Amino acid sequence: MSNVAVVGGGAAGMLAAIRAAECGHKVTVYEKNEKLGKKVYITGKGRCNVTNACDAEEFFEHVTGNVKFFYSAFYGFDNKAVMELIENAGCPLKTERGNRVFPVSDHSSDVIKALRVRMEQLGCHIRYKTAIKELITKAYEEEIIETVFSEEEAKNSASKKKNKYEKQIIGVITEDGKRELYDNVILATGGISYPSTGSTGDGHSFAKKLGLLVTELKPSLVPFEIKEKWCERLQGLALKNVTATLYVDGKRVFLQQGELLFTHFGVSGPLILTASSVLAQKKNYKDVMLTIDLKPALTTEQFDKRLLREFEEASNKQLKNILPAVYPSSLADLMPELAGIEETKPVHSVTREERERLVKCTKELKLTVTGTRGFTEAIITSGGVDLKEINPSTMESKKIKGLYVAGELLNLDAHTGGYNLQIAWSTGYLAGDSVE
């Protein structure tokens, strides 16, 4: 049995603590907040999208990069396993549209309570309002198992062995300066999105100080800011079943159908959040263009015919008076302007060229992406501890013996829909399972 410190009481930290305690280790959890799972509490708009119940092959399609790194963690503790754990801990779950899994109560607090109770049952010591300011290491000393009979033989034997590690973890220093010794430390402090929940980048700082490489951090699963000022006039308009296509420097990188929301600064909604996770993987780009197909169920020709029918049935009406039959009201008011047609023009006077422009605006509404919102609005952090630094079979640092890294701290993320929480559950569980 070893003495294990888990730094961070979020999704990854709770699962790491539970599994390490199940394996017979003595576990202490350090949580800087007054309660566990503060970020878990706000996920899924307070309902907690626990995971996604799709099969493994589909799940991996939603991991935005470095998916092979995640194989061991997922197969060791997959979506079905986390559902079983949470339900056995006293929180029944349900599966909704898109295989998204939520607590039956629709309260994220019930998920957190179930995990906290399980931790307490296993004897985990949870220290609330206790921040860590430093991890303590020493030079790695490899044990030599075989018997050595002379000083010369000892030197030769030691020289033949190559140290896998540079250092080894020996403990933590709390914010008030106390040195506390441990055999293993599991770092699960989260990223830097939603900093009000305590995700302030502590773990990245620890990793850098210990010599681990940390990749560029970007906000992900985050709304887009748009150049076109007319977006503000559509603020609050939600569109279902539209298709979004994202182009980066002229190359299509994303195409998907779903829900979109116009805001005072641009666009948001599930479709845009997923697109942002793709954009977060791109580097050194110059131009980003988003096009929206408002009528994806119809081809360009089919929509043109529909528009013609509307025109023929009300040929003497003004254009602005027939468009509400085709578009939501706020969009109907805007479409003539976007297509460059006088809104008061009688329908019978609309030229073929003008109608074609209206069709094009409908099937390919262009938006110029100037950037994303910041970390305060991002659901997750893209980037983190470089996966080359971590053993995917154990979540242990390749350089520092006894240091394990899990959850959002890692350069590993996915689309919206419960996939990112599963990454946290799985990597946390594997870290807890691997401590020696």
N, C-alpha and C positions, 0 to 999 in steps of 0.2 A: 504494500500500500504506500502510495506517495502523497505528498502534500501539494495540492493544486490550487493556484489562484486563477480565477476567471475575472478578467478586467472588462466590465461592461455587462449589464443585465438586460440586454435586448434579446431579439430572437435567437441569434447565434449563441450568445452567452448563456441563456437559459437552457438551451439544448445541450451545450457543452457541459454545463454543471450537472444536469440530470444524468447524462451518459457516464461522465467520470465517476459520479457517486454510485451509479448502478454497478460500475466495475470495481467498487470497493475502495475508492480513493477518498481522502479527506478533502472536501471542497469548500473554499471560501470565495464568495462572489463580491466584488467591489463595484458598487453602483453609485455614480455621482449624484443621481436624482433621489427624490424621496420615495420613489416606487420603481418597480421593474417595468420594462416594456413600454416606455413612454412614447416611442415612435410607433411601436406595434399598435398602440392605442388609437392612433389617428389613421392607420392604414384602412383602405377601403371605405373612406369617408366615415370612419368610426365603427365600421362593421367588421373589419379585419378579414381581408381576402386571404385566408390561411394558406392556400396552395391552389394548384390547378390539377384537376383529376384526369387529365388526358394521359395517353400512354407515353412511354419513355421516348419513343422516336419523335412524336409530335412535340413533347416537352423540349427536347434538345434543339428543335428548330426555332424556338423562341429565345434561346440564349444567344446574345448578340455577337459573341466572339469567345475564343479560347474554350470552346465547348468540351473538347477532349479532357481538359483538366478536371472537369466536373463529373466525369463518368464514375469514378470510384466513390465519390461522396454521395452521388444520387443513388447508385445501385446498393450502397451500404445502408442508406436510409432514405427511401423514396417518398413520393407523395402519399402513397397508401399507408406507409409506416407512420408518417407524421399525423395523418388523420386518425389512425388507430390509437396513437399515443394520447392525442388531445381528447378523444372521446372516452378512452379508458380513465382519463384524469377527471372526467366529470363534465365535459363540455360537448354536447351533441352537435353534429355538423350537418349541413345540407349542401347540395350541389345545384348551382343555378346555371343560367345560360352561359355558354362558352366554357363549361366545365369549371367555373369558378366556385370555390368552396368557402362557405361562411358558417359562423356559428348559427344554430337555429334561432337563438335569441336576437341575432343581429347586433350584439354588443361585443365589441372587441375586448372589453374588460373581462368577459367570461373566459376567453382564451388565456389571457394573462393570469387570471386567478387560478385556473386549472393547472397551469405550468408551475406557478408559485407554490401551490399546495403540494404538487409532486416533489418539488425541490425540498420543501420542508420535511416531507415524509422520509426522504432519503438522507436527511441530516445535513443538507447544505447550509452553511452559515452565510447569511446575506447581510452585508454591511452597507446600509443605505447612507446617502450623503457623504460618501467617502471616495474622494477622487485620488487617482494615482498620478504622481508627477514624474516618476522615473522608474525604469526597470533596471535591476542590478544584475550584472554579469561578471564572470571572471574568465580567464583564459581556459580553454578547454583542455582537460587532462584525460587522456584516454587510458582506460584500465588495461593493464597487460595481464592476461589471464594465465599464460603458461608460467611454469616455474623457471626461474633464472638462477644459474649457479655461480656466475661471476659477474663482476662489473663490466668486463669487456663484452660478455654475452648480452648483458642488459642493454648496452649501447647499440649493439648490432640489431637486437630484436626491436628496439624502439625505432631505429632508423628505417626498418622495413615497413613499418606501419605508417600509413598516410592518414592524418586526421581528417575526417569528414567535416568536422565542425571547426570553427575558429574560436568560438566562445561557448559558454554554457550559462543558462539562466540560474540565478540563485535566489531571486526574490524581487520585491518591489519596495518603493519608497512612497509613502502616502503624502498627501498634500501638506500635512502638518509635520512632515519630516521624519516619521517613524520608519525604520528599516524592518521589514518583515520577510523572513526567509521562506522560500518554497522550492520544491523540486522541479515543478513545471508551472509555466504561466501560459494561459490561453488568452490571447488578445482578441477582444470582440467589441471594440468601442464604436463601431459603425463608421459611416462616412462623414460628409460635412453638409448633407442636405437636411433641411429643417433643423437648423442649429438650436432653435428654441427647445428641442427635445434633448439636448445635451450632446448632439453629434457635432462636435467642434474641431475635429481633426486631431485629437490627442494621439490616437493610434498611429496615424501617419507620422507624427513627430517622433514617437517612440521608435518606429521602424527606421526612420532616417538616421536617428542618433546611433542606432545599433548597426548601421551600415547596410541596411536593406534598401534596394531600389524601389522608389515609389513613382509610378507613372503619372502623367498629367491628370489632374482632377477636373472634371467637367460636370455641370448639372445635366441630369438625364431624366427622362419621363417628365418633361417640363414643357410648358406652352411656348409657342413661337411668337416673336414680335414681328410685325408686318409693316412694310413701308407704306402701302396704300392707305391713305387716311379714311377712305370710305368704310373700312372695316368697323370703325367706331360707330357708324350709323346702324350697323347690324348687331351692336352689342346685345347679348342675351339670346340671340337667335341660335337655336340648336337644330342641327340637321341630322337626320338618321339615314342610313343606307346611301351615303355618298362615297365616292371613290377619290382618294387623295394620292397624288403622284409627286414624289420629291426628286428634284434634279440637283445634283451638286456639280458645279462647273460643266453643265450641259449633259451630264451622264445620269440616267435614271438609277436611283439607288433604293427606291421604296415605292411600292404600289399595293394599296390595300383598301378594302371597303369597310366602313364603320360609321361611328358617330363623331360629329364635329361641333364645336361651339365657338361663335364669334365673341370677342371680348373688346374692351376699350383699347387694348394694345395690339390685338392680332387675333390669333386662333388658339383654341385649346380643345379639350375633349379626348377620349380614349384613342381615336385615330391619330391625332397630332402627338400625343404623348409617346405612342409607339414609334412614330416617325422620328421623334427627337432622339430616341435611343440609337437609331441608325446613324443619325447625323453626328452624335457624340463620338462615334468610332472613326470619323473622318478627320484628317489633319491638313493644314495648309491649303484650305480651299478659299476661293474668292467669291463665287456667286452661288446662291441657293435660291431655287425657284420651286414654288409649290403650286400645283394645278389641282382644281377641284372639279370633278364631274358631278354635276348636280342631279343628273338623271341617268345613272349607270345602267338601269334596266332597259333603256332604249338606246339603239344605235343612233348615230347622227342623222341618218336618213329617216328613221322611225320618229325621232323627235321633231324633225322638220315637218313631217306629214301631220303630226299632231298639232303643231303650231298653225299649219295651214287650215286645218279643220276649225280651230278656234277663230282664225281670221275670217273664214267664210261664213261662220255662224253669226258673227257680229261685225260685219264689214264696215258699218257706218259709225261704230263706236270709236272713241279715242283709245289709243294703244294702252294707256295707263289703266283703263277700265276693264280690259280683258286679261291682263297679266296676273291678277290675283287668283285666277282659275288655274294658273300654271305654276306659280311660285308662292311661297309664304309671303304674307303682306309686305313686310319690311324689305324683302328681297325684290318683290314685284315693283316697289317704288324706285329701286335702284337700277334695275336691269336696263331700262331705256338709256340712262346716262352711261352705263358701262359699254353699251353697244353703239353709242353715238347716234341715238334716234330721239327726236323730239317726242316727249311723252304725250303731248296733246295731239299728235298727228293722227288723223283718221286711219283706221286699220287698212282700208282699201288703198290708201296712198303709200303704205310702206313698201319700199322697193324690194326686189329679190335680194339685192346686195345687203340691204339693211337687215332683212330677215336672217340671212346667212351669218351676219355678225352676231345677232341675238342667239342663234343656235350655237355658234362657237363659244360665246361667253358662258353658255349653259353647260356645254360639254367640256370646256377647258377654261375655267375661271382662273386667271393667273394672279398669284400673290408673290411678292418679293419678300423673302425671309431675310431680315436684317440681323437676327440673333435669337437667342432664347432668353427666357426669364432666368433669374439667378437661383442660387442654392436655397434661398428661403422658400421658393416655390417648387423646387425640384423634389420629386418623390425619392429619387436615389442619386447616388454619386457614381459617375462613370470614371473608371481609373482607380488606382490604389496600389497596394503592394504588388509588385511585379510577380506574376505567377512562376517565373523562372526561379524565384527565391524560395518557393514552397514545394514540399514533396506532396504531390496530389494524392498519394496513398495514405497519408497521415495528417496532413495540414501542418506538419512541423517545418520550421525554418531549416533550410539546408546549411545555413551558416552557424546557427545558434541552437545548441542542444537544449531541449526542454521548452523552447518557445514555439507556440502554435498560433496560427493566425486564421480567423474565420469570419464569415459574414461579409458585410459591405466594405470592410477594410480591403478586401481583395479586389484586384482588377478583373472582376467577373460580374456581369450583370445581364439582365434580360428584359423582355418586353413587359408591359403591364398585364395583369391578369392572374397574379398569385405566384408567378415564377420567381420573382426576386426573394420573396419570403422563403420559398422552398430552398433556394440557394443558401440562405442563412441557416435554416433548420439543418440541412444536410451537412454543410461544412462544419457547423458547430458540433453536431453529433459525432462526426468523424474525428474531430479534434479531441473531444472528450473520450472517445473510444480508444484513441491512440496513445494517450499519456501512459508512461511506464512507472 
